[in-house]
Amino acid sequence: MTTQQNPQNRPNCFACRNFFITHESSRPYGCRAMGFKSKKIPRQVVFDSSGMECQLFVKK
C-alpha cells in the first residue's frame, strides 16, 4: 500500500534546522538528526527507505 501526500504537506529540508550542505560533490546534502549525508535531499531518502515522511523535521 502506497500513500501519496499533498506536496505542500511534505517537510522542506531547506527549512529544517537539521539540514546542512556538506560541500562534498558526491554527497552534497546531510541530516544532523539522522546522521547521514546523501546525494538526494534527506526527506526523499527517508521516504524511499521507510515509505513515511520525515518525522524529525524542526522548522528553522
Order of alpha helices (4+ residues) and beta strands (2+ residues): beta-beta-beta-alpha
